[in-house]
Amino acid sequence: MKEHLRLNVSLLRKRVPNLTTAAKTVGLRPATVSNLCTGKISVGRAEVKTIVTLANLANCTLDELIIQGGKLSMIETGIKPLDLFAPIVQGGTNGFVARSQVGQFVVLAEMTQLLKGKGYRSVLLTPDQTYPGLSDLEGFVHAKCHNVEDAFAEVSMIDDKESILLYVDRSYIVSGDLYELRERFEAEGLPDITTILFDPSGEAVDEDDPFGPLDTLCYFDIDLATRGMYPAIHPVQSTSVLLEDDALDASHTTTHKKAKKVLRRYKEIRVLMNTIGKGKIPETDLEIFQIGERLEAYLSQPFFVAEEFTKVKGQSVPIQQTIGDIQKILQGHCNHLSPKDLTYQGKLS
């Protein structure tokens, strides 16, 4: 069926390392290509000429470029908004995009710490210069490398390749070094390594396609960060091919869509209320606002790695618990609670 088809993102990464430039030269919008890679635009809804052009760029057949969905799997982190809106793809390429100082490295540190307990090992390929916040992550990884040679050696020494989390700074994508590292992995017959791309400079936010083809894009919301609602993961702009690939529970994808719709409208109503006042907002919109406000509060989460600073005990929340809690909020079962009651509480009590 059309809705179960997806692009072979791994093939695109190997054949077209600089996809942004290549897409522009042949008349494709980088944003369109990026959305196709993450599943934000399904292959079934894409224009035929777009798919054909991508196949020509990758020098492959349509059968090679388009593959059946349902073969990907999710790495459950226990971080509520990450698992719901930007689930990490096992063996995939997952990008984190944020302005400086909005908490992306704290999220990555928490994810690293939680997955360490599940047997994952993390290798960090660091940038040449220091950036604010990067130290928040450095203290939690197993190995820190300053070049691709060291990163290749570290990955090679780990027996269980599926347990590896390879964190890579964007500079290695721009230079082409990550592409060469992947070619070496492929030459050695290694499986696809779960890769986490990040940009400590904050410049990637302004790029249409900052990391090339991605399986998951985790985008951070500066508005949430400004209001102290951490982790400040953007519920609308974040996306993953898993959510469009029939790879997750139906309850996950359905709840994700409903929550995303409510939060999108909630953000619009919130702007209107600040502009024209609450009195001029229709009752139906006020009801959406009430639910959206509580949902936004629930998606905040106390982190283990931040306990020293927040004095609040960290919590890991299983995705099924998150889904069940959000369904209750969407149904209005938590309207009797104030948003403050739901902020930094982890699970619903």
Sequence and secondary structure as in RCSB ss.txt:
>XXXX:A:sequence
MKEHLRLNVSLLRKRVPNLTTAAKTVGLRPATVSNLCTGKISVGRAEVKTIVTLANLANCTLDELIIQGGKLSMI
ETGIKPLDLFAPIVQGGTNGFVARSQVGQFVVLAEMTQLLKGKGYRSVLLTPDQTYPGLSDLEGFVHAKCHNVED
AFAEVSMIDDKESILLYVDRSYIVSGDLYELRERFEAEGLPDITTILFDPSGEAVDEDDPFGPLDTLCYFDIDLA
TRGMYPAIHPVQSTSVLLEDDALDASHTTTHKKAKKVLRRYKEIRVLMNTIGKGKIPETDLEIFQIGERLEAYLS
QPFFVAEEFTKVKGQSVPIQQTIGDIQKILQGHCNHLSPKDLTYQGKLS
>XXXX:A:secstr
 GGGEEE HHHHHHH SSHHHHHHHTT  HHHHHHHHHTSS GGGS HHHHHHHHHHHT  HHHHEEESS   EE
  S HHHHHHS EETTSEEEEE  TTSSHHHHHHHHHHHHHTTT EEEEE  SS  TTTHHHHTTSSEEESSHHH
HHHHHHH S GGGEEEEEETHHHHSSHHHHHHHHHHHTT    EEEEE TTSGGGG SSTTSS SEEEEB HHHH
HTT SS B TTT EEGGGTTT S HHHHHHHHHHHHHHHHHHHHHHHHHHH GGGS HHHHHHHHHHHHHHHHT 
   GGGHHHH S      HHHHHHHHHHHHTTTTTTS HHHHTT  S  
